[in-house]
Amino acid sequence: MGRPSARDKLLDCAERLFAEHGLNGVSLRAINAEAGLSPAALHYHFGTQKALVESLLERQMPALMERRRALLDALDDRTEPATTRDVLDALIRPQVELLAEGGEPGLGYMRLIHRLRADGDLDPRFPIERWPGGIDRLVPLLREANPSLPLSVIQLRLSLAIDVMLRTLAHGLAPADGGLEAHVSALLDFLTGGFEAPITGEPL
């Protein structure tokens, strides 16, 4: 394997530093220094922090969205309607596979996504508009599976499910005694139970 390019060095360092310190905690100068490159290198390759972040997202996001589209297509092709658990499985499965197969790069990416979302620095419209069909289909399917829940509750609970998923997977996979699928099953049990819980107060 050849030596990484200057651009790849910058992406690797930016991903690690942003995941650890957030966007506001890392200067572009610090990324250049971490990569062992000149102070102008990052500006030359990316121009702005926004373009750098988008390039980081594009490293794995297309494959994740394509995998989710395939899983959602499979649900659409079934004769029986998708359950809440089916839809949530399609949500988390691509990330789980990335961690299982992607090693440290996969884990580094999940930590970055978790940090960006936790800090409010991940524009939710960006992946939807850039890669349609991977996220925007989740709410309609969840509404079909939960006809008694108002749309506002479905949207809130999906957001909470994504937060829990990212927080869990950003710490890596910790398979239980039954292996990876037992770990995934436990996560799905938790998310499905929370999603389908009865409303005890006024919907937001």
N, C-alpha and C positions, 0 to 999 in steps of 0.2 A: 504494500500500500504506500502510495506517495505521501509526501509531506503535505499537511493541510495548507490551503491557500491563505493569503492574508485575510480575505473576506471570511473564510470559515473560522479562522482564529478569532476574529472580531465577534462573530456570531456566538461561538462557544463561550467566550469570556463574558459577553453581554448577557447571555442566557443565565449563566451561573451567578453573576453579580446582581442582576435584576431579581432573580429568584430569592437571593439572600437579603437584599436591602431595599427592593422596590425601585420603581422608576425615579422617584424623587431622592433616593439615597445614593445614586450613582451618577457621577459626571461622565460625559463622553471622554474627557481626558483620562479618567481612571480606567475606562475600558481599553483605550489605546495603550496605556501603560501596562495593564495586565496582559495584553496580547503581545507586548514587546515591540510595538510598532510606533511610528512617528505620530505626533499630536494631530497631524492632518489626515491620518489614514481613514478614520471612521467617516469623516466628512466626505472624503473622496469616494468611498464605496457606497454610502447611504444618504448622505446629505443632512438628514434630520433624525432626531430621536424617534419621531413617529414612523418614518420609513424604516428605521432599524427594527422597531417593534413589529411592524407588519412583516418584515422579512423573517423574523424569528417565528412568528405564527405560521408562516407559509412553509416552514421546514416539515411540519408534520400534519398540519390541519387538512390539506387536500386529501391525504390518504385516510384520515380519520372520518372526514365527512363522506367520502366515497363508500367506506365500509358501512357507515350508518345508513346511507341511502339504500345499500343492498339489503341490510337487515329490515328496514322499513318496507322495502319493496316486497320482501318475503312475507311480511305480515299482511300487506294488501292482497297478496295472491292467495291467501288462505281462505277457506270457505267460512270458518268460524271467526267471529270478531276478536280483535286483539284485546287482551286483558291489560290492566294497569301494569302488571309484572312484565308482560311481553314488551310493552313500550319502554319501560324503564330498563329492561335488559338491552334493548337496542340503543338506549342512551349510553349505558356504561360499558358495553361490550368492547367497542373500539379502543377505549382507553385501557381497559384491562389487557387486551391483546398487545397493545403497544408496550405496556410494562413487562408482560411475559416474554415478548420477543425482542424488544428494543434495548434491553440492558440499561446501562447508565445513561445513554442519550435519551431513552424513553422516559426514565425517571426525571432527568433534568428538565425535560419539556413539561412534564406534569407539574413539577414544582413551580416552573415559570407561570403556567396558566393559573395555578392556584393563587400565586402571589398577586398577579395582575387583577384577578377577579376580587380577591379579598381587599385590595387597596382601591377598588373602583376604577382601575385603569384599563379594563378590558371592555371596549365598546361592544355591547351585545348585538348591535346591528352589523358590525363588521363581518363576522363569520356568516351571518344569515344572508347578507347581500353579496358577499364574495363567493360563497359556496351554497347556493340555494338547494333545498331538499334534504339537508342534513339535520337541521334543527327546527325549521319552521313547520315541519309536519308533526312534531311531537304534540303540540297543544290540541290540534283537531282529533288526533287518535285518543288522547287522554280524555277529551270531552265525550267521545263515543263510549269509552269504557266507564265513565263516571257521569252519567247524564243528570244525576241529582246535584252535582256540585256546580256552583256558579263559575263563570269564566274567570272572575277575579281570583277565586280560591284555587282553581286549576293552575293559573299562571304563578301565583305565589308559591304553591306547593312544588311546582316544577323547579322554580328558582331555588327553593330550599333543598330539593333533592340534588340539584347540580352542585350546590355548595358543599353538601355532605359528601357527595361522590368525590369532588376534587380534593377536599381536605383529607379524606381517607386514602386516596390513591397517591397523593403527593408524598405520603410517607412510605410508599412502596407497597408491595404485596407481602402480606404476612399470612400465608396459607395456614389454615387450621390443620388438625390431624388428618382431615379428609382430603387435603390438597387444595389446589387453586380453586376448583369449582365449589368446594365447601365455603371458601372465603367469599366468593362471588355470590353464592346463594344466601349467605348470612347478610350481606350488604343489601341484596334485593329484598329479603324478608323485611328488613328494617325500613327501607324506602317505600315499599309497597304498603306496609302497615300504616306508615305515617300519611301517605298520600290518600288512602281510602278511609282514614279515620273520620267519624261523624263530626260535623260542625257543632261546637258547643256554645259559640257566641255569635255575634253578628258578623257576617262576612265583611272583609275589608273593602 
